[in-house]
């Protein structure tokens, strides 16, 4: 199992330069998990794509449903204290610290492309580039 953020989920379902790496990451470990927050973040990504006329509403809904299926049973609430503790000892947002807290709790890697998270939480954060190779 790995924890992934909304960007990694987006790379899997929305064609782009990182999509191949996201597909490789899924082949390497198909049990993706995320805090419930991922849903809002991913809906925001889909909204961005709709506003740029890259996808239509129906496509966005299909992609969202596929992503929900992928993460079914592996979405978690994260303890507020741990999120706040991590945020207080780093320069990362509480949103980002939810993913770190979850990976720590599950004792699994957190796969991301976020350079700040990779730098500040190198004990748990793994780059998509290195994980997806």
PyMOL commands that set and color helices and strands:
alter all, ss='L'
color gray80, all
select helices_A, chain A and resi 6-13+19-28+37-51+57-71+80-88+94-106+115-120+128-131
alter helices_A, ss='H'
color red, helices_A
select strands_A, chain A and resi 2-4+32-35+75-76+110-112+125-127
alter strands_A, ss='S'
color yellow, strands_A
deselect
rebuild
show_as cartoon
